[in-house]
Amino acid sequence: MKSFVYQLPTVMGTIAAMLVTLMSVVNETSPGTCLVKTVAAFTVFAGFGMILRYVFLSLDEERERNTNHQSDSTFSSIPPGTPVSEALGEDENRSPEAEESTAA
């Protein structure tokens, strides 16, 4: 998918330019007008392709970041010998009164 995303501006601009050129030839416009319309269509759609490429790549980066974050929180990343309460983060939430009552 990434290889196509990098080519998106060129592909979109080229297809738009070819369609505009075809329509200009069918309508028998002058060569100068045809050239101006073709360059304008290529520029606009290549710019739109650049925006889409940026959006797709940022979405892909975010998806990879979420995947890496999920894989970091698995049990395989907990070192051996770690107490369960520490792994669950319960040490921070315990009050001194609760510790005294469990010790007695």
N, C-alpha and C positions, 0 to 999 in steps of 0.2 A: 504494500500500500504506500509506503514512504517514497518509493521510486516514482510512482505516479503523482504523488502530491507535489514533489519537486518540479515535475514537468507541467503541472496544471496551468500556470500562466501562459506558457508557450502554446499548449494545446488549445486552450480556450481562445486565445487571440488569433491563432491560425484558422481555426474553424470559422470564427466570426468574420475574419477577413475574406475567406473563400466564399462564404455565403453572400456577403455584401458585394463582392466582385461579380459573382454569378448574377445576382439580381440587377446590378448596374448594367451588365452586358445585355441581359434580356430586355431591359427598358431602353436600351440604346442611348445611354448617357455618353457624354464626351470623355475621352481618355483622362483628361485632367481632373474632372469631377469624380470619375471612377477611382482614380488614385487617391484623392483626398478622402473620399468616403472609406476606402479600404484601410488607409493608415489610421483614420479616426476609429474605426471599428476594432482594429487590432489593438490600439492603445487602450481603449476603454475596457475591452474584455480581458486583456492581459493584466491590467490593473485590478480588475475584479478577481482574476485568478490569483494574484498575489495576496489579496485580502483573504480569500478562501484558504490558500496555502498556510498563511499565518494562523488562521483559526484551527485548521485541522492539525497542524503540528503542535499547537499549544494544548489542544484536547488530548493528543497522543501523549505528550509529556505529563499531563495531569493524570492520565490513566496509568502510566508507568509508575508515577510517584505513589499513587494509591495502592498499586499492586505491591510495590516494595514495602510500603508501610504495613500492609496486611501480612506480608511474609516475615517481617521483623517481629511481629507480635505473636508468633506461634510458640508452642512449648519447646520446640527444638532450640530456640535461642536462649532459653533459661539455663544458666550453668548448673552442673550437678552440685548437690549439697545446699541449694538455696531453700530456705524454709518456705512453706506454703503461704504463711501470713505475709512474708516479705514479697513473694511473687504476686500476691493479690493486692498488695499495697495497703494492708490493714494496719500496719504499724503507725501510720500517720494519723489514723482516725481514732485510735484508742485513747481514752482519757485515763489519767492516773487512778481515779476511783475504780474503774473497771479492772485495772491491773491488780489492785489491792484485793478486790473481792475474789478474783480467780486464784490469787496466791494463797489465800486463807483456806 
